[in-house]
Amino acid sequence: MMLIFGLMLLLQTAACLDRFCWFDQSDPCYGALGHRLDLPMVLGASNYVLQMIKRINNTKDDLFCRFQHGSIKKTECNLYNNRPEVTIIHGMLIINHVIRADSGNYRLEIYSSQVIQTFRGDLQVIVEAPIGSVEVSIICSSSGVMRVFCSSEGDQLLYSWTLNGDPPMDGNSSIDLDERTDGNIICSVKNHVSHTQKTIRLQPCPADVQRSGAGSYLTLQ
């Protein structure tokens, strides 16, 4: 019997952090901490008994949740105990508020006519905190260097810089420029669940920094 999984196109933007994954994907599923995660199971789920297992030690003590007739069997589910924000609708498992503990490897088993079938392999779910507001700070040093720093809250942050419309430069959370640099610089921050950026106007370092040998520090938010 061929089991067909539903497909959904979900546009991911910085303002929309709800995520969508499916059990037959080979890549990890990234969920945004505190936001919604949809996991379609099987079309016509009411015709099957489904069991989702969170694989920890590959033993009978692994957490699991069993579904029948399109709903969670509360007496056979220790995976989502005391979590009313988790439900299943039309074969779609919905976690309305993802938590750190939702990370892990999941396996879906389908019971039909006393036969247990494992659908594909495990689905790896990784929960990441989305990016918060971006802060940019600048230090002018007496050595003729303007150092620009970029920081934000979130997990697994990746930074890139764009100066005056030039191609983006991948890098760290800071970049060194000549003290006479003038123009617009963009700090872009992203991870697997969100992205954002901050544009600031750079001006040459004050002349008194060079004369005095002192450092000048400025924070822009």
C-alpha positions as CSV (number, residue, x, y, z in Angstrom):
1,M,0.0,0.0,0.0
2,M,1.4,3.3,-1.0
3,L,1.2,6.0,1.7
4,I,1.1,9.5,0.3
5,F,2.2,12.4,2.5
6,G,0.7,15.8,2.1
7,L,2.9,18.6,0.8
8,M,2.6,22.2,1.8
9,L,4.5,25.3,0.6
10,L,5.3,27.6,3.4
11,L,7.1,30.9,2.8
12,Q,9.6,31.5,5.5
13,T,10.2,35.2,6.3
14,A,11.7,37.0,9.3
15,A,8.2,37.9,10.5
16,C,6.8,34.3,10.0
17,L,8.7,31.8,12.1
18,D,6.2,28.9,11.9
19,R,7.9,25.9,10.3
20,F,6.8,22.9,8.2
21,C,8.5,19.5,7.9
22,W,7.6,16.1,6.7
23,F,8.6,12.6,7.7
24,D,10.1,11.6,4.3
25,Q,12.6,14.4,4.1
26,S,16.3,13.5,4.5
27,D,17.5,16.9,5.8
28,P,17.1,17.9,9.4
29,C,13.9,19.6,10.4
30,Y,14.5,23.0,12.1
31,G,11.9,24.3,14.5
32,A,11.8,27.8,15.9
33,L,11.8,28.0,19.7
34,G,8.5,29.3,20.9
35,H,6.8,29.1,17.5
36,R,4.7,26.5,15.7
37,L,5.9,23.3,14.0
38,D,3.7,21.3,11.6
39,L,4.5,17.7,10.9
40,P,2.2,16.0,8.4
41,M,1.9,12.3,9.0
42,V,-0.3,10.3,6.6
43,L,-3.2,11.4,4.4
44,G,-6.3,9.5,5.6
45,A,-4.7,9.0,9.0
46,S,-8.0,8.0,10.5
47,N,-7.6,4.7,8.7
48,Y,-4.5,3.8,10.5
49,V,-3.0,3.5,14.0
50,L,0.1,5.7,14.0
51,Q,2.9,5.7,16.6
52,M,5.6,8.3,16.8
53,I,8.7,7.3,18.7
54,K,11.4,9.6,20.0
55,R,14.5,7.5,19.7
56,I,16.8,8.0,22.6
57,N,18.3,4.6,23.6
58,N,16.5,2.5,21.0
59,T,14.7,0.6,23.8
60,K,11.2,0.1,24.9
61,D,11.7,3.0,27.3
62,D,11.9,5.5,24.4
63,L,9.2,8.2,24.5
64,F,6.3,7.6,22.2
65,C,2.8,8.8,21.2
66,R,0.1,6.8,19.5
67,F,-2.6,8.3,17.3
68,Q,-5.9,6.8,16.2
69,H,-8.8,8.2,14.3
70,G,-6.9,11.4,13.8
71,S,-6.4,12.2,17.5
72,I,-3.9,11.5,20.3
73,K,-4.5,8.5,22.5
74,K,-3.9,10.2,25.8
75,T,-3.5,6.9,27.7
76,E,-0.7,5.9,25.2
77,C,1.4,9.0,24.9
78,N,4.2,9.9,27.3
79,L,5.8,12.2,24.7
80,Y,3.4,15.1,25.0
81,N,2.2,14.7,28.5
82,N,0.6,17.9,29.9
83,R,1.1,19.8,26.6
84,P,-2.3,21.0,25.5
85,E,-0.6,23.0,22.7
86,V,0.2,19.7,20.9
87,T,-2.6,18.3,18.7
88,I,-3.3,16.4,15.5
89,I,-5.7,17.6,12.9
90,H,-6.4,15.8,9.6
91,G,-3.2,13.8,9.9
92,M,-1.1,16.8,10.8
93,L,0.8,16.8,14.1
94,I,0.9,20.4,15.3
95,I,3.1,21.8,18.1
96,N,1.9,25.3,18.7
97,H,4.8,26.2,21.0
98,V,8.0,24.5,20.3
99,I,10.3,23.9,23.3
100,R,14.0,22.8,23.5
101,A,12.9,19.2,24.5
102,D,11.3,18.8,21.1
103,S,14.8,18.3,19.6
104,G,15.6,14.7,18.8
105,N,15.2,11.8,16.4
106,Y,11.7,10.7,15.6
107,R,10.4,7.5,13.9
108,L,6.9,7.0,12.5
109,E,5.3,3.6,12.6
110,I,2.1,2.7,10.8
111,Y,-0.1,-0.1,12.0
112,S,-2.4,-1.6,9.3
113,S,-4.0,-5.1,9.3
114,Q,-1.7,-6.2,12.2
115,V,1.4,-5.2,10.2
116,I,3.8,-2.6,11.5
117,Q,5.5,-0.5,8.8
118,T,8.2,2.0,9.5
119,F,8.0,5.0,7.2
120,R,11.4,5.8,5.8
121,G,14.1,6.5,8.4
122,D,14.3,8.8,11.3
123,L,13.4,12.5,11.2
124,Q,15.9,14.7,13.0
125,V,14.3,17.7,14.7
126,I,16.6,20.5,15.8
127,V,15.2,23.5,17.7
128,E,16.9,26.8,17.3
129,A,16.1,30.1,19.0
130,P,15.3,32.7,16.4
131,I,17.3,35.9,16.0
132,G,16.5,38.8,18.2
133,S,17.2,42.5,17.6
134,V,20.6,43.3,16.1
135,E,23.0,45.7,17.8
136,V,26.0,47.3,16.0
137,S,28.9,49.0,17.7
138,I,32.0,50.7,16.4
139,I,35.5,51.2,17.9
140,C,38.0,53.7,16.4
141,S,41.5,53.0,17.5
142,S,44.7,55.0,17.3
143,S,46.2,52.4,15.0
144,G,44.1,53.5,12.1
145,V,41.5,50.7,12.3
146,M,37.7,51.1,12.5
147,R,36.3,47.9,14.0
148,V,32.6,47.2,13.5
149,F,30.8,44.7,15.8
150,C,27.5,43.0,15.3
151,S,25.6,41.0,17.9
152,S,22.2,39.4,18.4
153,E,20.5,36.8,20.5
154,G,19.7,33.4,18.9
155,D,21.3,30.0,18.1
156,Q,23.9,29.1,15.5
157,L,24.3,32.6,14.2
158,L,25.9,33.3,10.8
159,Y,27.1,36.8,9.9
160,S,27.8,38.5,6.6
161,W,28.6,42.1,5.8
162,T,27.8,44.4,2.8
163,L,29.7,47.7,2.4
164,N,28.3,50.3,0.0
165,G,26.5,47.8,-2.1
166,D,29.5,45.5,-2.7
167,P,28.9,41.7,-2.8
168,P,28.3,40.3,0.7
169,M,31.3,39.2,2.7
170,D,30.8,36.1,5.0
171,G,32.6,36.4,8.2
172,N,32.6,36.7,12.0
173,S,30.6,39.0,14.2
174,S,33.2,41.8,13.6
175,I,35.0,43.4,10.7
176,D,38.0,45.7,10.4
177,L,37.9,48.7,8.1
178,D,40.1,51.6,7.4
179,E,39.5,54.5,9.7
180,R,38.5,56.7,6.8
181,T,35.7,54.4,5.7
182,D,32.5,56.3,4.7
183,G,29.2,54.9,3.6
184,N,26.5,52.3,4.5
185,I,27.3,49.0,5.9
186,I,24.8,46.1,6.4
187,C,25.2,43.4,9.1
188,S,23.1,40.4,8.1
189,V,22.5,37.7,10.7
190,K,20.8,34.4,10.0
191,N,20.3,30.9,11.3
192,H,18.1,28.0,10.1
193,V,14.8,29.5,11.3
194,S,15.2,33.3,10.9
195,H,17.2,36.1,9.4
196,T,17.4,39.8,10.0
197,Q,19.8,42.7,9.2
198,K,20.9,46.1,10.3
199,T,22.1,49.0,8.2
200,I,24.1,51.9,9.6
201,R,25.9,54.9,8.2
202,L,29.7,54.9,8.7
203,Q,31.7,58.1,9.0
204,P,35.5,58.5,9.2
205,C,36.9,58.2,12.7
206,P,37.2,61.5,14.5
207,A,40.6,63.1,14.1
208,D,41.1,63.6,17.8
209,V,41.3,59.8,18.2
210,Q,44.4,59.7,16.1
211,R,46.0,62.7,17.9
212,S,45.3,61.5,21.4
213,G,45.9,57.8,20.9
214,A,42.7,57.0,22.7
215,G,39.9,54.7,21.6
216,S,36.4,55.9,20.6
217,Y,33.4,53.6,21.2
218,L,29.9,54.0,19.7
219,T,26.9,51.7,19.9
220,L,24.1,51.8,17.4
221,Q,20.9,49.9,17.8
